[in-house]
Every structure is written in C-alpha cells, then in structure tokens.
Amino acid sequence: MPNNSEANMHAADALTLLLHNQHALAAAIEEVTLWLSENGGGNVAANATAALNTLDTNAKGLTNSIMRLRQL
C-alpha cells in the first residue's frame, strides 16, 4: 500500500487531469457561446455563460486542492 505522500501525489495527478479536461470543456463552451451570441441565441448564450462561471469557480477549487495535496 502506498504511503500517504505517494497517495496524495496520485490524487493530485488525477485531479490535475480533471482540471485539464475542465479547461478544455470551458474553451469549447466559450466558442459555442460566442457563436450563439453572434447568431441570435442570446438566452442560450446567457445560460452557457452561467455554466462557464460555474466551471471557473470549480477550477479554482480544484487548483487549491491540488496545491494542498502536493504540499503534504
């Protein structure tokens, strides 16, 4: 069984991959939001912007967790 420090690093690595996926999803949603806002989908674009805000908030939380795990 890995020691606590090794387990923390594995958890941090896994969270880092999830964070990268989250950034990729945010970039894709941004592109769609831009297209929607330029093509008359104002309400949908507003909903997508709200989703982006949630992704951004959660990304900050993931980043903080990753940093704490790497310091242990």
mmJSON file of the N, C-alpha and C atoms, coordinates in Angstrom:
{"data_MODEL":{"atom_site":{
"group_PDB":["ATOM","ATOM","ATOM","ATOM","ATOM","ATOM","ATOM","ATOM","ATOM","ATOM","ATOM","ATOM","ATOM","ATOM","ATOM","ATOM","ATOM","ATOM","ATOM","ATOM","ATOM","ATOM","ATOM","ATOM","ATOM","ATOM","ATOM","ATOM","ATOM","ATOM","ATOM","ATOM","ATOM","ATOM","ATOM","ATOM","ATOM","ATOM","ATOM","ATOM","ATOM","ATOM","ATOM","ATOM","ATOM","ATOM","ATOM","ATOM","ATOM","ATOM","ATOM","ATOM","ATOM","ATOM","ATOM","ATOM","ATOM","ATOM","ATOM","ATOM","ATOM","ATOM","ATOM","ATOM","ATOM","ATOM","ATOM","ATOM","ATOM","ATOM","ATOM","ATOM","ATOM","ATOM","ATOM","ATOM","ATOM","ATOM","ATOM","ATOM","ATOM","ATOM","ATOM","ATOM","ATOM","ATOM","ATOM","ATOM","ATOM","ATOM","ATOM","ATOM","ATOM","ATOM","ATOM","ATOM","ATOM","ATOM","ATOM","ATOM","ATOM","ATOM","ATOM","ATOM","ATOM","ATOM","ATOM","ATOM","ATOM","ATOM","ATOM","ATOM","ATOM","ATOM","ATOM","ATOM","ATOM","ATOM","ATOM","ATOM","ATOM","ATOM","ATOM","ATOM","ATOM","ATOM","ATOM","ATOM","ATOM","ATOM","ATOM","ATOM","ATOM","ATOM","ATOM","ATOM","ATOM","ATOM","ATOM","ATOM","ATOM","ATOM","ATOM","ATOM","ATOM","ATOM","ATOM","ATOM","ATOM","ATOM","ATOM","ATOM","ATOM","ATOM","ATOM","ATOM","ATOM","ATOM","ATOM","ATOM","ATOM","ATOM","ATOM","ATOM","ATOM","ATOM","ATOM","ATOM","ATOM","ATOM","ATOM","ATOM","ATOM","ATOM","ATOM","ATOM","ATOM","ATOM","ATOM","ATOM","ATOM","ATOM","ATOM","ATOM","ATOM","ATOM","ATOM","ATOM","ATOM","ATOM","ATOM","ATOM","ATOM","ATOM","ATOM","ATOM","ATOM","ATOM","ATOM","ATOM","ATOM","ATOM","ATOM","ATOM","ATOM","ATOM","ATOM","ATOM","ATOM","ATOM","ATOM","ATOM","ATOM","ATOM","ATOM","ATOM"],
"id":[1,2,3,4,5,6,7,8,9,10,11,12,13,14,15,16,17,18,19,20,21,22,23,24,25,26,27,28,29,30,31,32,33,34,35,36,37,38,39,40,41,42,43,44,45,46,47,48,49,50,51,52,53,54,55,56,57,58,59,60,61,62,63,64,65,66,67,68,69,70,71,72,73,74,75,76,77,78,79,80,81,82,83,84,85,86,87,88,89,90,91,92,93,94,95,96,97,98,99,100,101,102,103,104,105,106,107,108,109,110,111,112,113,114,115,116,117,118,119,120,121,122,123,124,125,126,127,128,129,130,131,132,133,134,135,136,137,138,139,140,141,142,143,144,145,146,147,148,149,150,151,152,153,154,155,156,157,158,159,160,161,162,163,164,165,166,167,168,169,170,171,172,173,174,175,176,177,178,179,180,181,182,183,184,185,186,187,188,189,190,191,192,193,194,195,196,197,198,199,200,201,202,203,204,205,206,207,208,209,210,211,212,213,214,215,216],
"type_symbol":["N","C","C","N","C","C","N","C","C","N","C","C","N","C","C","N","C","C","N","C","C","N","C","C","N","C","C","N","C","C","N","C","C","N","C","C","N","C","C","N","C","C","N","C","C","N","C","C","N","C","C","N","C","C","N","C","C","N","C","C","N","C","C","N","C","C","N","C","C","N","C","C","N","C","C","N","C","C","N","C","C","N","C","C","N","C","C","N","C","C","N","C","C","N","C","C","N","C","C","N","C","C","N","C","C","N","C","C","N","C","C","N","C","C","N","C","C","N","C","C","N","C","C","N","C","C","N","C","C","N","C","C","N","C","C","N","C","C","N","C","C","N","C","C","N","C","C","N","C","C","N","C","C","N","C","C","N","C","C","N","C","C","N","C","C","N","C","C","N","C","C","N","C","C","N","C","C","N","C","C","N","C","C","N","C","C","N","C","C","N","C","C","N","C","C","N","C","C","N","C","C","N","C","C","N","C","C","N","C","C","N","C","C","N","C","C"],
"label_atom_id":["N","CA","C","N","CA","C","N","CA","C","N","CA","C","N","CA","C","N","CA","C","N","CA","C","N","CA","C","N","CA","C","N","CA","C","N","CA","C","N","CA","C","N","CA","C","N","CA","C","N","CA","C","N","CA","C","N","CA","C","N","CA","C","N","CA","C","N","CA","C","N","CA","C","N","CA","C","N","CA","C","N","CA","C","N","CA","C","N","CA","C","N","CA","C","N","CA","C","N","CA","C","N","CA","C","N","CA","C","N","CA","C","N","CA","C","N","CA","C","N","CA","C","N","CA","C","N","CA","C","N","CA","C","N","CA","C","N","CA","C","N","CA","C","N","CA","C","N","CA","C","N","CA","C","N","CA","C","N","CA","C","N","CA","C","N","CA","C","N","CA","C","N","CA","C","N","CA","C","N","CA","C","N","CA","C","N","CA","C","N","CA","C","N","CA","C","N","CA","C","N","CA","C","N","CA","C","N","CA","C","N","CA","C","N","CA","C","N","CA","C","N","CA","C","N","CA","C","N","CA","C","N","CA","C","N","CA","C","N","CA","C","N","CA","C","N","CA","C","N","CA","C"],
"label_alt_id":[null,null,null,null,null,null,null,null,null,null,null,null,null,null,null,null,null,null,null,null,null,null,null,null,null,null,null,null,null,null,null,null,null,null,null,null,null,null,null,null,null,null,null,null,null,null,null,null,null,null,null,null,null,null,null,null,null,null,null,null,null,null,null,null,null,null,null,null,null,null,null,null,null,null,null,null,null,null,null,null,null,null,null,null,null,null,null,null,null,null,null,null,null,null,null,null,null,null,null,null,null,null,null,null,null,null,null,null,null,null,null,null,null,null,null,null,null,null,null,null,null,null,null,null,null,null,null,null,null,null,null,null,null,null,null,null,null,null,null,null,null,null,null,null,null,null,null,null,null,null,null,null,null,null,null,null,null,null,null,null,null,null,null,null,null,null,null,null,null,null,null,null,null,null,null,null,null,null,null,null,null,null,null,null,null,null,null,null,null,null,null,null,null,null,null,null,null,null,null,null,null,null,null,null,null,null,null,null,null,null,null,null,null,null,null,null],
"label_comp_id":["MET","MET","MET","PRO","PRO","PRO","ASN","ASN","ASN","ASN","ASN","ASN","SER","SER","SER","GLU","GLU","GLU","ALA","ALA","ALA","ASN","ASN","ASN","MET","MET","MET","HIS","HIS","HIS","ALA","ALA","ALA","ALA","ALA","ALA","ASP","ASP","ASP","ALA","ALA","ALA","LEU","LEU","LEU","THR","THR","THR","LEU","LEU","LEU","LEU","LEU","LEU","LEU","LEU","LEU","HIS","HIS","HIS","ASN","ASN","ASN","GLN","GLN","GLN","HIS","HIS","HIS","ALA","ALA","ALA","LEU","LEU","LEU","ALA","ALA","ALA","ALA","ALA","ALA","ALA","ALA","ALA","ILE","ILE","ILE","GLU","GLU","GLU","GLU","GLU","GLU","VAL","VAL","VAL","THR","THR","THR","LEU","LEU","LEU","TRP","TRP","TRP","LEU","LEU","LEU","SER","SER","SER","GLU","GLU","GLU","ASN","ASN","ASN","GLY","GLY","GLY","GLY","GLY","GLY","GLY","GLY","GLY","ASN","ASN","ASN","VAL","VAL","VAL","ALA","ALA","ALA","ALA","ALA","ALA","ASN","ASN","ASN","ALA","ALA","ALA","THR","THR","THR","ALA","ALA","ALA","ALA","ALA","ALA","LEU","LEU","LEU","ASN","ASN","ASN","THR","THR","THR","LEU","LEU","LEU","ASP","ASP","ASP","THR","THR","THR","ASN","ASN","ASN","ALA","ALA","ALA","LYS","LYS","LYS","GLY","GLY","GLY","LEU","LEU","LEU","THR","THR","THR","ASN","ASN","ASN","SER","SER","SER","ILE","ILE","ILE","MET","MET","MET","ARG","ARG","ARG","LEU","LEU","LEU","ARG","ARG","ARG","GLN","GLN","GLN","LEU","LEU","LEU"],
"label_asym_id":["A","A","A","A","A","A","A","A","A","A","A","A","A","A","A","A","A","A","A","A","A","A","A","A","A","A","A","A","A","A","A","A","A","A","A","A","A","A","A","A","A","A","A","A","A","A","A","A","A","A","A","A","A","A","A","A","A","A","A","A","A","A","A","A","A","A","A","A","A","A","A","A","A","A","A","A","A","A","A","A","A","A","A","A","A","A","A","A","A","A","A","A","A","A","A","A","A","A","A","A","A","A","A","A","A","A","A","A","A","A","A","A","A","A","A","A","A","A","A","A","A","A","A","A","A","A","A","A","A","A","A","A","A","A","A","A","A","A","A","A","A","A","A","A","A","A","A","A","A","A","A","A","A","A","A","A","A","A","A","A","A","A","A","A","A","A","A","A","A","A","A","A","A","A","A","A","A","A","A","A","A","A","A","A","A","A","A","A","A","A","A","A","A","A","A","A","A","A","A","A","A","A","A","A","A","A","A","A","A","A","A","A","A","A","A","A"],
"label_entity_id":["1","1","1","1","1","1","1","1","1","1","1","1","1","1","1","1","1","1","1","1","1","1","1","1","1","1","1","1","1","1","1","1","1","1","1","1","1","1","1","1","1","1","1","1","1","1","1","1","1","1","1","1","1","1","1","1","1","1","1","1","1","1","1","1","1","1","1","1","1","1","1","1","1","1","1","1","1","1","1","1","1","1","1","1","1","1","1","1","1","1","1","1","1","1","1","1","1","1","1","1","1","1","1","1","1","1","1","1","1","1","1","1","1","1","1","1","1","1","1","1","1","1","1","1","1","1","1","1","1","1","1","1","1","1","1","1","1","1","1","1","1","1","1","1","1","1","1","1","1","1","1","1","1","1","1","1","1","1","1","1","1","1","1","1","1","1","1","1","1","1","1","1","1","1","1","1","1","1","1","1","1","1","1","1","1","1","1","1","1","1","1","1","1","1","1","1","1","1","1","1","1","1","1","1","1","1","1","1","1","1","1","1","1","1","1","1"],
"label_seq_id":[1,1,1,2,2,2,3,3,3,4,4,4,5,5,5,6,6,6,7,7,7,8,8,8,9,9,9,10,10,10,11,11,11,12,12,12,13,13,13,14,14,14,15,15,15,16,16,16,17,17,17,18,18,18,19,19,19,20,20,20,21,21,21,22,22,22,23,23,23,24,24,24,25,25,25,26,26,26,27,27,27,28,28,28,29,29,29,30,30,30,31,31,31,32,32,32,33,33,33,34,34,34,35,35,35,36,36,36,37,37,37,38,38,38,39,39,39,40,40,40,41,41,41,42,42,42,43,43,43,44,44,44,45,45,45,46,46,46,47,47,47,48,48,48,49,49,49,50,50,50,51,51,51,52,52,52,53,53,53,54,54,54,55,55,55,56,56,56,57,57,57,58,58,58,59,59,59,60,60,60,61,61,61,62,62,62,63,63,63,64,64,64,65,65,65,66,66,66,67,67,67,68,68,68,69,69,69,70,70,70,71,71,71,72,72,72],
"pdbx_PDB_ins_code":[null,null,null,null,null,null,null,null,null,null,null,null,null,null,null,null,null,null,null,null,null,null,null,null,null,null,null,null,null,null,null,null,null,null,null,null,null,null,null,null,null,null,null,null,null,null,null,null,null,null,null,null,null,null,null,null,null,null,null,null,null,null,null,null,null,null,null,null,null,null,null,null,null,null,null,null,null,null,null,null,null,null,null,null,null,null,null,null,null,null,null,null,null,null,null,null,null,null,null,null,null,null,null,null,null,null,null,null,null,null,null,null,null,null,null,null,null,null,null,null,null,null,null,null,null,null,null,null,null,null,null,null,null,null,null,null,null,null,null,null,null,null,null,null,null,null,null,null,null,null,null,null,null,null,null,null,null,null,null,null,null,null,null,null,null,null,null,null,null,null,null,null,null,null,null,null,null,null,null,null,null,null,null,null,null,null,null,null,null,null,null,null,null,null,null,null,null,null,null,null,null,null,null,null,null,null,null,null,null,null,null,null,null,null,null,null],
"Cartn_x":[0.849,0.0,0.89,0.586,1.439,1.336,2.435,2.377,1.483,1.178,0.248,0.712,2.0,2.539,2.383,2.653,2.504,1.039,0.152,-1.279,-1.731,-1.207,-1.544,-1.098,0.084,0.581,-0.272,-0.693,-1.562,-2.908,-3.437,-4.704,-4.537,-3.424,-3.159,-3.015,-2.351,-2.207,-3.565,-4.423,-5.755,-6.58,-6.513,-7.247,-6.714,-5.409,-4.826,-5.383,-5.524,-6.112,-7.558,-8.307,-9.687,-9.725,-8.797,-8.727,-8.434,-7.52,-7.224,-8.466,-9.213,-10.457,-11.443,-11.51,-12.424,-12.061,-10.772,-10.337,-10.696,-10.549,-10.89,-12.392,-13.199,-14.645,-15.029,-14.397,-14.683,-14.348,-13.231,-12.851,-13.873,-14.342,-15.343,-16.655,-17.069,-18.309,-18.173,-17.001,-16.774,-16.964,-16.422,-16.569,-18.034,-18.771,-20.195,-20.969,-20.623,-21.296,-21.091,-19.872,-19.585,-20.418,-20.459,-21.242,-22.72,-23.233,-24.645,-24.97,-24.112,-24.382,-24.327,-23.509,-23.403,-24.527,-25.241,-26.259,-27.647,-27.907,-29.251,-29.663,-28.758,-29.103,-28.808,-29.306,-28.972,-29.27,-30.464,-30.811,-29.919,-29.659,-28.804,-27.383,-26.934,-25.597,-25.484,-26.532,-26.516,-26.421,-27.14,-27.055,-25.66,-25.072,-23.721,-22.717,-22.917,-22.036,-22.142,-23.343,-23.517,-22.773,-22.825,-22.088,-20.587,-20.117,-18.69,-18.285,-19.146,-18.832,-18.711,-19.583,-19.507,-18.21,-17.855,-16.596,-15.406,-15.431,-14.33,-14.219,-15.348,-15.353,-14.815,-15.293,-14.854,-13.383,-12.903,-11.493,-10.606,-11.044,-10.275,-10.221,-11.344,-11.374,-10.48,-10.52,-9.647,-8.182,-7.851,-6.467,-5.993,-6.822,-6.449,-6.246,-7.116,-6.984,-5.706,-5.414,-4.192,-2.964,-2.948,-1.801,-1.643,-2.743,-2.66,-2.146,-2.632,-2.174,-0.68,-0.22,1.201,2.103,1.572,2.38,2.469,1.581,1.573,2.691],
"Cartn_y":[-1.18,0.0,1.238,2.221,3.41,4.218,4.934,5.793,7.002,7.744,8.863,9.888,10.189,11.17,10.696,9.428,8.875,8.883,8.547,8.576,10.001,10.973,12.375,12.797,12.358,12.716,12.091,10.844,10.194,10.918,11.312,12.048,13.399,14.075,15.371,15.205,14.141,13.893,13.662,12.89,12.625,13.91,14.718,15.987,16.935,16.888,17.729,17.361,16.062,15.632,16.11,16.013,16.506,18.012,18.727,20.173,20.509,19.761,19.987,19.733,18.674,18.401,19.548,20.064,21.159,22.395,22.683,23.829,23.62,22.395,22.106,22.285,21.796,21.974,23.449,24.199,25.631,26.334,25.97,26.583,26.257,25.021,24.63,25.377,25.488,26.2,27.677,28.244,29.645,29.845,28.929,29.026,28.956,28.016,27.871,29.096,29.608,30.798,31.99,32.162,33.261,33.121,31.922,31.686,31.966,31.488,31.706,33.189,33.911,35.339,36.113,35.661,36.325,35.919,34.839,34.318,34.254,35.147,35.299,34.345,33.633,32.713,33.313,34.506,35.251,34.525,33.917,33.219,32.011,31.269,30.088,30.519,31.603,32.121,32.541,33.131,33.54,32.314,31.259,30.021,29.41,29.451,28.915,29.733,31.039,31.893,31.548,31.258,30.839,29.535,28.614,27.352,27.603,28.548,28.895,29.446,30.249,30.788,29.666,28.668,27.523,26.755,26.522,25.826,26.59,27.913,28.733,28.637,28.721,28.6,27.24,26.19,24.841,24.616,25.231,25.108,25.697,26.8,27.414,26.477,25.834,24.88,23.683,23.162,22.04,22.429,23.614,24.085,24.178,24.717,24.815,23.439,22.5,21.138,20.471,20.655,20.079,20.633,21.946,22.563,22.036,21.878,21.358,19.921,19.102,17.71,17.648,18.484,18.452,18.961,19.742,20.255,19.281,18.297,17.337,16.318],
"Cartn_z":[0.0,0.0,0.0,-0.869,-0.925,0.363,0.654,1.836,1.543,2.561,2.444,1.417,1.412,0.483,-0.961,-1.197,-2.546,-2.976,-2.065,-2.365,-2.678,-1.935,-2.197,-3.589,-3.994,-5.325,-6.419,-6.216,-7.199,-7.28,-6.146,-6.134,-6.822,-6.548,-7.185,-8.693,-9.132,-10.572,-11.225,-10.57,-11.109,-11.168,-10.114,-10.109,-11.182,-11.427,-12.473,-13.837,-14.109,-15.375,-15.498,-14.408,-14.425,-14.661,-14.068,-14.259,-15.716,-16.343,-17.766,-18.62,-18.288,-19.009,-18.818,-17.609,-17.321,-18.134,-18.262,-19.077,-20.546,-21.029,-22.42,-22.657,-21.73,-21.848,-21.81,-20.938,-20.855,-22.162,-22.771,-24.051,-25.134,-25.148,-26.144,-25.909,-24.66,-24.34,-24.698,-24.48,-24.86,-26.358,-27.161,-28.614,-29.025,-28.458,-28.77,-28.301,-27.127,-26.591,-27.514,-27.99,-28.911,-30.18,-30.734,-31.941,-31.691,-30.566,-30.239,-30.104,-29.409,-29.194,-30.506,-31.45,-32.751,-33.706,-33.381,-34.293,-33.662,-32.728,-32.208,-31.11,-30.513,-29.433,-28.079,-27.846,-26.638,-25.341,-25.237,-23.992,-23.761,-24.823,-24.692,-24.361,-24.976,-24.693,-23.234,-22.699,-21.287,-20.378,-20.715,-19.932,-20.02,-21.208,-21.376,-20.576,-20.511,-19.72,-18.242,-17.781,-16.385,-16.13,-17.087,-16.948,-16.903,-17.71,-17.685,-16.329,-15.728,-14.398,-13.376,-13.473,-12.574,-12.797,-14.06,-14.363,-13.79,-13.915,-13.41,-11.886,-11.216,-9.752,-9.319,-9.976,-9.618,-9.972,-11.036,-11.405,-10.317,-9.739,-8.653,-7.449,-7.143,-6.037,-6.294,-7.528,-7.879,-7.779,-8.268,-8.206,-6.763,-5.897,-4.48,-3.861,-4.181,-3.655,-4.154,-5.42,-5.998,-5.28,-5.071,-4.403,-2.975,-2.252,-0.885,-0.885,-1.792,-1.851,-2.18,-3.055,-3.449,-2.334,-1.416,-0.301,0.863,0.9,2.023,1.875],
"occupancy":[1.0,1.0,1.0,1.0,1.0,1.0,1.0,1.0,1.0,1.0,1.0,1.0,1.0,1.0,1.0,1.0,1.0,1.0,1.0,1.0,1.0,1.0,1.0,1.0,1.0,1.0,1.0,1.0,1.0,1.0,1.0,1.0,1.0,1.0,1.0,1.0,1.0,1.0,1.0,1.0,1.0,1.0,1.0,1.0,1.0,1.0,1.0,1.0,1.0,1.0,1.0,1.0,1.0,1.0,1.0,1.0,1.0,1.0,1.0,1.0,1.0,1.0,1.0,1.0,1.0,1.0,1.0,1.0,1.0,1.0,1.0,1.0,1.0,1.0,1.0,1.0,1.0,1.0,1.0,1.0,1.0,1.0,1.0,1.0,1.0,1.0,1.0,1.0,1.0,1.0,1.0,1.0,1.0,1.0,1.0,1.0,1.0,1.0,1.0,1.0,1.0,1.0,1.0,1.0,1.0,1.0,1.0,1.0,1.0,1.0,1.0,1.0,1.0,1.0,1.0,1.0,1.0,1.0,1.0,1.0,1.0,1.0,1.0,1.0,1.0,1.0,1.0,1.0,1.0,1.0,1.0,1.0,1.0,1.0,1.0,1.0,1.0,1.0,1.0,1.0,1.0,1.0,1.0,1.0,1.0,1.0,1.0,1.0,1.0,1.0,1.0,1.0,1.0,1.0,1.0,1.0,1.0,1.0,1.0,1.0,1.0,1.0,1.0,1.0,1.0,1.0,1.0,1.0,1.0,1.0,1.0,1.0,1.0,1.0,1.0,1.0,1.0,1.0,1.0,1.0,1.0,1.0,1.0,1.0,1.0,1.0,1.0,1.0,1.0,1.0,1.0,1.0,1.0,1.0,1.0,1.0,1.0,1.0,1.0,1.0,1.0,1.0,1.0,1.0,1.0,1.0,1.0,1.0,1.0,1.0,1.0,1.0,1.0,1.0,1.0,1.0],
"B_iso_or_equiv":[0.0,0.0,0.0,0.0,0.0,0.0,0.0,0.0,0.0,0.0,0.0,0.0,0.0,0.0,0.0,0.0,0.0,0.0,0.0,0.0,0.0,0.0,0.0,0.0,0.0,0.0,0.0,0.0,0.0,0.0,0.0,0.0,0.0,0.0,0.0,0.0,0.0,0.0,0.0,0.0,0.0,0.0,0.0,0.0,0.0,0.0,0.0,0.0,0.0,0.0,0.0,0.0,0.0,0.0,0.0,0.0,0.0,0.0,0.0,0.0,0.0,0.0,0.0,0.0,0.0,0.0,0.0,0.0,0.0,0.0,0.0,0.0,0.0,0.0,0.0,0.0,0.0,0.0,0.0,0.0,0.0,0.0,0.0,0.0,0.0,0.0,0.0,0.0,0.0,0.0,0.0,0.0,0.0,0.0,0.0,0.0,0.0,0.0,0.0,0.0,0.0,0.0,0.0,0.0,0.0,0.0,0.0,0.0,0.0,0.0,0.0,0.0,0.0,0.0,0.0,0.0,0.0,0.0,0.0,0.0,0.0,0.0,0.0,0.0,0.0,0.0,0.0,0.0,0.0,0.0,0.0,0.0,0.0,0.0,0.0,0.0,0.0,0.0,0.0,0.0,0.0,0.0,0.0,0.0,0.0,0.0,0.0,0.0,0.0,0.0,0.0,0.0,0.0,0.0,0.0,0.0,0.0,0.0,0.0,0.0,0.0,0.0,0.0,0.0,0.0,0.0,0.0,0.0,0.0,0.0,0.0,0.0,0.0,0.0,0.0,0.0,0.0,0.0,0.0,0.0,0.0,0.0,0.0,0.0,0.0,0.0,0.0,0.0,0.0,0.0,0.0,0.0,0.0,0.0,0.0,0.0,0.0,0.0,0.0,0.0,0.0,0.0,0.0,0.0,0.0,0.0,0.0,0.0,0.0,0.0,0.0,0.0,0.0,0.0,0.0,0.0],
"pdbx_formal_charge":[null,null,null,null,null,null,null,null,null,null,null,null,null,null,null,null,null,null,null,null,null,null,null,null,null,null,null,null,null,null,null,null,null,null,null,null,null,null,null,null,null,null,null,null,null,null,null,null,null,null,null,null,null,null,null,null,null,null,null,null,null,null,null,null,null,null,null,null,null,null,null,null,null,null,null,null,null,null,null,null,null,null,null,null,null,null,null,null,null,null,null,null,null,null,null,null,null,null,null,null,null,null,null,null,null,null,null,null,null,null,null,null,null,null,null,null,null,null,null,null,null,null,null,null,null,null,null,null,null,null,null,null,null,null,null,null,null,null,null,null,null,null,null,null,null,null,null,null,null,null,null,null,null,null,null,null,null,null,null,null,null,null,null,null,null,null,null,null,null,null,null,null,null,null,null,null,null,null,null,null,null,null,null,null,null,null,null,null,null,null,null,null,null,null,null,null,null,null,null,null,null,null,null,null,null,null,null,null,null,null,null,null,null,null,null,null],
"auth_seq_id":[1,1,1,2,2,2,3,3,3,4,4,4,5,5,5,6,6,6,7,7,7,8,8,8,9,9,9,10,10,10,11,11,11,12,12,12,13,13,13,14,14,14,15,15,15,16,16,16,17,17,17,18,18,18,19,19,19,20,20,20,21,21,21,22,22,22,23,23,23,24,24,24,25,25,25,26,26,26,27,27,27,28,28,28,29,29,29,30,30,30,31,31,31,32,32,32,33,33,33,34,34,34,35,35,35,36,36,36,37,37,37,38,38,38,39,39,39,40,40,40,41,41,41,42,42,42,43,43,43,44,44,44,45,45,45,46,46,46,47,47,47,48,48,48,49,49,49,50,50,50,51,51,51,52,52,52,53,53,53,54,54,54,55,55,55,56,56,56,57,57,57,58,58,58,59,59,59,60,60,60,61,61,61,62,62,62,63,63,63,64,64,64,65,65,65,66,66,66,67,67,67,68,68,68,69,69,69,70,70,70,71,71,71,72,72,72],
"auth_comp_id":["MET","MET","MET","PRO","PRO","PRO","ASN","ASN","ASN","ASN","ASN","ASN","SER","SER","SER","GLU","GLU","GLU","ALA","ALA","ALA","ASN","ASN","ASN","MET","MET","MET","HIS","HIS","HIS","ALA","ALA","ALA","ALA","ALA","ALA","ASP","ASP","ASP","ALA","ALA","ALA","LEU","LEU","LEU","THR","THR","THR","LEU","LEU","LEU","LEU","LEU","LEU","LEU","LEU","LEU","HIS","HIS","HIS","ASN","ASN","ASN","GLN","GLN","GLN","HIS","HIS","HIS","ALA","ALA","ALA","LEU","LEU","LEU","ALA","ALA","ALA","ALA","ALA","ALA","ALA","ALA","ALA","ILE","ILE","ILE","GLU","GLU","GLU","GLU","GLU","GLU","VAL","VAL","VAL","THR","THR","THR","LEU","LEU","LEU","TRP","TRP","TRP","LEU","LEU","LEU","SER","SER","SER","GLU","GLU","GLU","ASN","ASN","ASN","GLY","GLY","GLY","GLY","GLY","GLY","GLY","GLY","GLY","ASN","ASN","ASN","VAL","VAL","VAL","ALA","ALA","ALA","ALA","ALA","ALA","ASN","ASN","ASN","ALA","ALA","ALA","THR","THR","THR","ALA","ALA","ALA","ALA","ALA","ALA","LEU","LEU","LEU","ASN","ASN","ASN","THR","THR","THR","LEU","LEU","LEU","ASP","ASP","ASP","THR","THR","THR","ASN","ASN","ASN","ALA","ALA","ALA","LYS","LYS","LYS","GLY","GLY","GLY","LEU","LEU","LEU","THR","THR","THR","ASN","ASN","ASN","SER","SER","SER","ILE","ILE","ILE","MET","MET","MET","ARG","ARG","ARG","LEU","LEU","LEU","ARG","ARG","ARG","GLN","GLN","GLN","LEU","LEU","LEU"],
"auth_asym_id":["A","A","A","A","A","A","A","A","A","A","A","A","A","A","A","A","A","A","A","A","A","A","A","A","A","A","A","A","A","A","A","A","A","A","A","A","A","A","A","A","A","A","A","A","A","A","A","A","A","A","A","A","A","A","A","A","A","A","A","A","A","A","A","A","A","A","A","A","A","A","A","A","A","A","A","A","A","A","A","A","A","A","A","A","A","A","A","A","A","A","A","A","A","A","A","A","A","A","A","A","A","A","A","A","A","A","A","A","A","A","A","A","A","A","A","A","A","A","A","A","A","A","A","A","A","A","A","A","A","A","A","A","A","A","A","A","A","A","A","A","A","A","A","A","A","A","A","A","A","A","A","A","A","A","A","A","A","A","A","A","A","A","A","A","A","A","A","A","A","A","A","A","A","A","A","A","A","A","A","A","A","A","A","A","A","A","A","A","A","A","A","A","A","A","A","A","A","A","A","A","A","A","A","A","A","A","A","A","A","A","A","A","A","A","A","A"],
"auth_atom_id":["N","CA","C","N","CA","C","N","CA","C","N","CA","C","N","CA","C","N","CA","C","N","CA","C","N","CA","C","N","CA","C","N","CA","C","N","CA","C","N","CA","C","N","CA","C","N","CA","C","N","CA","C","N","CA","C","N","CA","C","N","CA","C","N","CA","C","N","CA","C","N","CA","C","N","CA","C","N","CA","C","N","CA","C","N","CA","C","N","CA","C","N","CA","C","N","CA","C","N","CA","C","N","CA","C","N","CA","C","N","CA","C","N","CA","C","N","CA","C","N","CA","C","N","CA","C","N","CA","C","N","CA","C","N","CA","C","N","CA","C","N","CA","C","N","CA","C","N","CA","C","N","CA","C","N","CA","C","N","CA","C","N","CA","C","N","CA","C","N","CA","C","N","CA","C","N","CA","C","N","CA","C","N","CA","C","N","CA","C","N","CA","C","N","CA","C","N","CA","C","N","CA","C","N","CA","C","N","CA","C","N","CA","C","N","CA","C","N","CA","C","N","CA","C","N","CA","C","N","CA","C","N","CA","C","N","CA","C","N","CA","C","N","CA","C","N","CA","C","N","CA","C"],
"pdbx_PDB_model_num":[1,1,1,1,1,1,1,1,1,1,1,1,1,1,1,1,1,1,1,1,1,1,1,1,1,1,1,1,1,1,1,1,1,1,1,1,1,1,1,1,1,1,1,1,1,1,1,1,1,1,1,1,1,1,1,1,1,1,1,1,1,1,1,1,1,1,1,1,1,1,1,1,1,1,1,1,1,1,1,1,1,1,1,1,1,1,1,1,1,1,1,1,1,1,1,1,1,1,1,1,1,1,1,1,1,1,1,1,1,1,1,1,1,1,1,1,1,1,1,1,1,1,1,1,1,1,1,1,1,1,1,1,1,1,1,1,1,1,1,1,1,1,1,1,1,1,1,1,1,1,1,1,1,1,1,1,1,1,1,1,1,1,1,1,1,1,1,1,1,1,1,1,1,1,1,1,1,1,1,1,1,1,1,1,1,1,1,1,1,1,1,1,1,1,1,1,1,1,1,1,1,1,1,1,1,1,1,1,1,1,1,1,1,1,1,1]
}}}
